[in-house]
Amino acid sequence: TQLLEQSPQFLSIQEGENLTVYCNSSSVFSSLQWYRQEPGEGPVLLVTVVTGGEVKKLKRLTFQFGDARKDSSLHITAAQPGDTGLYLCAGARGNKLVFGAGTILRVKS
Amino acid sequence: DSGVTQTPKHLITATGQRVTLRCSPRSGDLSVYWYQQSLDQGLQFLIQYYNGEERAKGNILERFSAQQFPDLHSELNLSSLELGDSALYFCASSVSGENNSPLHFGNGTRLTVT
């Protein structure tokens, strides 16, 4: 069982649509990070959220950290083919950074 | 470009063999992490070093070992290889090594065990 559960596992949408992916846990995290990984490359950090209820925006991407710091969401507005990739959330737990299994997003033009 | 360099990019070897994966961290980063990524297990934390010392250990098999050298580069040694060890192995680095530090990943080494 993953400490961080991400949903959906796979999402295929048309260019211009909006979407939300989720990262949930029964555990409290001191912070959560979101990464995007493209084929053949390593994950790249998008954002870190630290405070419960925090909302951060990165152009068309909006990240939210749950009030109880157990969950997070990533909303993409007007998705573009360049958004295609594997979206990973990662939580700081003890002295380790633990990753969820990820959401594979495919945006079709 | 993350600044983290991993070599080799691809490695094909037979069961029972031993291989060494190499990682040079981003300039200024003192901590190095190793992760294994496979389709069924996702990104699994193996081990972390900070300034030459082991800081945290994850699901690393006894057949695997790692070290960080004085120049801060790191090597991951995989021995008695099994088919199930086929995966992408990523190295990441961070400045402080704290558990909420942003990680900078290399592009990985794809290991295929035949």
Chai-1 contact restraints between the chains, C-beta under 6 A:
chainA,res_idxA,chainB,res_idxB,connection_type,confidence,min_distance_angstrom,max_distance_angstrom,comment,restraint_id
A,S31,B,N100,contact,1.0,0.0,6.0,A-B,restraint_1
A,E41,B,N107,contact,1.0,0.0,6.0,A-B,restraint_2
A,G42,B,F90,contact,1.0,0.0,6.0,A-B,restraint_3
A,G42,B,F105,contact,1.0,0.0,6.0,A-B,restraint_4
A,G42,B,G106,contact,1.0,0.0,6.0,A-B,restraint_5
A,G42,B,N107,contact,1.0,0.0,6.0,A-B,restraint_6
A,G42,B,G108,contact,1.0,0.0,6.0,A-B,restraint_7
A,P43,B,F105,contact,1.0,0.0,6.0,A-B,restraint_8
A,L45,B,P102,contact,1.0,0.0,6.0,A-B,restraint_9
A,A92,B,N99,contact,1.0,0.0,6.0,A-B,restraint_10
A,A92,B,N100,contact,1.0,0.0,6.0,A-B,restraint_11
A,N95,B,A56,contact,1.0,0.0,6.0,A-B,restraint_12
A,N95,B,N99,contact,1.0,0.0,6.0,A-B,restraint_13
A,K96,B,F45,contact,1.0,0.0,6.0,A-B,restraint_14
A,K96,B,A56,contact,1.0,0.0,6.0,A-B,restraint_15
A,L97,B,N99,contact,1.0,0.0,6.0,A-B,restraint_16
A,F99,B,L43,contact,1.0,0.0,6.0,A-B,restraint_17
A,A101,B,G42,contact,1.0,0.0,6.0,A-B,restraint_18
